[in-house]
Structure formats: structure tokens, C-alpha cells
Amino acid sequence: MRYLGGKSKEAKRILDVVLCGRQPDQLYVEPFVGGCNVMDKVTGPRWGNDFNWQLIEMWKAVQRGWEPPEFVSEDDYRRIREDSLGDPALHAFVACAGSWGGKWWGGYARGEGRNCIAEGRRHVLKQAPKLAGVAFSSMSYASMAIPDDSLIYCDPPYKGTTSYAKTGKWDPAAFWTWARLQAEEYHSRVFVSEFEAPEGWTCVLEFKRKNDLNRKDVIEKLFKWIPRLPAGKTND
């Protein structure tokens, strides 16, 4: 599903790196699963989490067979936006698929001759069978009790850019500390998509993409925490 900052077009390149060396039955975890545009291309044990509970309820509904609408008028868009206590699956779907650039309630998408809702519906229904078996949850990334030796891919709100829905004030420093802890203390392999990273994180992939809102070129990077070893030793 179209989602602000989603990695649908870049997913294959990202996963070629992230999944390389994945162990049989190793748990794959996304603390910021968003539009599931990477998750739907992964198999095996998977855990998708997002702080946006309505979005997670939508994905759970999709797993149960729920189908999004084919059309939502601008009046319907406003009504659904105002009814925040209504059907969470419908609320989340329209908030993303019906909005400009996939930004949560970012304004009704008026593509020339396009039905963005219908496009979003087709995409979600195509994703649905690929998400069977994913364990979905909604909580802060810091509250997740991720098992040791997991494989973690993070696509968090980027520092200095438009934040995602309902994340509140984003604290990049706290996030990077948490991510490093997952790698160093719990022996997980941790990858993070961002433009820049603190010292100690190694860029293992970079590519050019269009910004979802202004369509300008940006350079995306994928970082991995590689612990420093004593002199004379290697990470091999």
C-alpha cells in the first residue's frame, strides 16, 4: 500500500542485503512496518509492528479477508477522517491510499483520471496472501520484547523530515541507542534505513529515489551496526 516513505520500489535491493545470511527459521522483525511494502516480500517467521494502532488493525483485518472500498469521494474522505472512532481498517486505508503522497490524512488525492483508492485496493489485495502468518502488533518500538538473535529491519521516521502519523515527538538519539543495544546486547542483526547515521553504523547500501511529497531526488542509505572488535580480529 502506498505509504509515506514506503520502500516498495527499493524493497528488493534492501532485502538482497538484509536477508543475506538469514538463518533458517530466524525471526524477521520490522518495528516500523507501515505499508508492509518490504514485509510482503519476506517469507518465514515475521513480526510486523507499528505505533499506529489503526494501521495495524487494518492489516489484521486484511489477514481475515477484509477488502478495501473501490471508490471514496472527497466528501466521504472528510467524513471518514472525522470519524476517528469508526472502523479502524477503513480509517487507516483511506488515510493512506486516499491521501496525497500516502501521507496520513495529507489531503484528498486528486490524480488526473486516476482513482487512487482503487489503486490502493488492488495493491492491498495483492499483498494480502503474502502477509498470511505475519504476527502484527502496535506499540512503541522501545516496548517490543524482540527475541535474541532476530533479524531486524527498521524504517523509522527520518530526522528532519515529515514525521509519520501518531509517533509523537520523534527522538532520533533514543532510537539509535535502542538499535545499537539490540545488536550488541541481544545479538540481533540490525539494519536501518535513513539518510545519515551516528558513528559506528556502516552504510551497506545507497540508492537514489524520489521524495514522496516534492518528487525531488534524495539519496537513501541502509546502515548496519558492525561492532568494533579488538585489534587483530575481524567480523568474518
C-alpha positions, 0 to 999 in steps of 0.5 A, a space after each residue: 500500500 502506498 505509504 509515506 516513505 514506503 520502500 516498495 520500489 527499493 524493497 528488493 535491493 534492501 532485502 538482497 542485503 538484509 536477508 543475506 545470511 538469514 538463518 533458517 527459521 530466524 525471526 524477521 522483525 520490522 518495528 516500523 512496518 507501515 505499508 508492509 511494502 518490504 514485509 510482503 516480500 519476506 517469507 518465514 517467521 515475521 513480526 510486523 509492528 507499528 505505533 499506529 494502532 489503526 494501521 495495524 488493525 487494518 492489516 489484521 483485518 486484511 489477514 481475515 479477508 477484509 477488502 478495501 472500498 473501490 471508490 471514496 469521494 472527497 466528501 466521504 474522505 472528510 467524513 471518514 477522517 472525522 470519524 476517528 472512532 469508526 472502523 479502524 481498517 477503513 480509517 487507516 486505508 483511506 488515510 493512506 491510499 486516499 491521501 496525497 503522497 500516502 501521507 496520513 490524512 495529507 489531503 484528498 488525492 486528486 490524480 488526473 483520471 486516476 482513482 487512487 483508492 482503487 489503486 490502493 485496493 488492488 495493491 492491498 489485495 495483492 499483498 494480502 496472501 503474502 502477509 498470511 502468518 505475519 504476527 502484527 502488533 502496535 506499540 512503541 518500538 522501545 516496548 517490543 520484547 524482540 527475541 535474541 538473535 532476530 533479524 531486524 529491519 527498521 524504517 523509522 521516521 527520518 530526522 528532519 523530515 515529515 514525521 509519520 502519523 501518531 509517533 509523537 515527538 520523534 527522538 532520533 538519539 533514543 532510537 539509535 541507542 535502542 538499535 545499537 543495544 539490540 545488536 550488541 546486547 541481544 545479538 540481533 542483526 540490525 539494519 536501518 534505513 535513513 539518510 545519515 547515521 551516528 558513528 559506528 553504523 556502516 552504510 551497506 547500501 545507497 540508492 537514489 529515489 524520489 521524495 514522496 511529497 516534492 518528487 525531488 531526488 534524495 539519496 537513501 542509505 541502509 546502515 548496519 551496526 558492525 561492532 568494533 572488535 579488538 585489534 587483530 580480529 575481524 567480523 568474518 
